[in-house]
Amino acid sequence: MGSQSDGLWLGGFIRPRRLRETPRLRELVAETRIHRDQLIMPHFVVEDAAMAGPIAGLPGLSRMTIEDLVKQCESDLKLGIRAVLLFGLPQAKDESGAVAADPVGIVPQAVRMLKAAFGQDLLVITDVCQCAYLSHGHCGFPDATGHIVNDSSAASIARIALAHAQAGADIVAPSDMMDGRIGAIRMLLEDEDLSHVPIMSYAVKFASAYYGPFRDAAGSAPGFGDRRSYQLDPRNGRQGLIEAALDEAEGADILMVKPALAYLDVIAGVRARTDLPVAAYNVSGEYTMVHLLAREGFADPIQLAMEHLHAMSRAGASIFITYHARELLAAGAI
């Protein structure tokens, strides 16, 4: 029987604190672990060297030329960063966005240089979208009323994915949220004998207020209106599950939820309904909040960033796109 001492009922002497007593013991029984192979580091690569330099909204990060990107990736590989996600920033934008699918555009060039330098040691993933290439900053083409037209936009997105895959990208990652774009990409890759190239779909991407630092870094804020007609309403988690199921049916290989912290329930919902790998995008606003808290002395940035990744992992994600990757590995946190 249990005993009673100082008003505490010991209930058969069950004390969960026993397994929290020392650091080694806590490590032994940890339920959630993050490994460096699960991390993807985003990069902003510029066509014009004049655009390179530190990003005000993303402390510690910079826009880079291709040459500087190669040097940074060489350094990061030594830390253990083995996967990158590339965002291309062209020298000039227009209303056609045709440069996004140019075989010698900024992203295909960067892919070729990285693969030539590192081969299979570095997994090169490309963001596939038009917002940084179109003068109005939307992810698709507007009609006369300003409505973003779906099907022609999806077809253009597929051509961008093809250019990246032909350049040697290991994974293409469409982020536009047009209906049917996963199927369009998959069919085009199949037709061009690139059936081996996986698609990591931004399957559940919300019209979030967390994207501000990214849009500043990429110069991709919409010039009119907003993206709520194609990105998900933050109030509607079940719609996200529908989007993920459709992308899986169309041929996606990895399903992503973006952002992560405000949508842990959605990550868990996607995880429960698919056997595909689930990725969480720890977005720019989430990163910057950590550094603002740290700057004011209210939090340790490494501890807080790890807490966030563990939350994403508990929710069901096994791949983490995070701007924290370099600092976490440099600090020995992972």
PyMOL commands that set and color helices and strands:
alter all, ss='L'
color gray80, all
select helices_A, chain A and resi 16-20+23-28+36-38+49-51+66-79+98-101+106-121+150-167+181-191+209-218+237-250+261-273+284-295+301-315+325-330
alter helices_A, ss='H'
color red, helices_A
select strands_A, chain A and resi 4-5+8-9+39-46+53-54+62-64+83-89+123-128+141-142+148-149+171-174+200-205+254-258+278-282+319-322
alter strands_A, ss='S'
color yellow, strands_A
deselect
rebuild
show_as cartoon
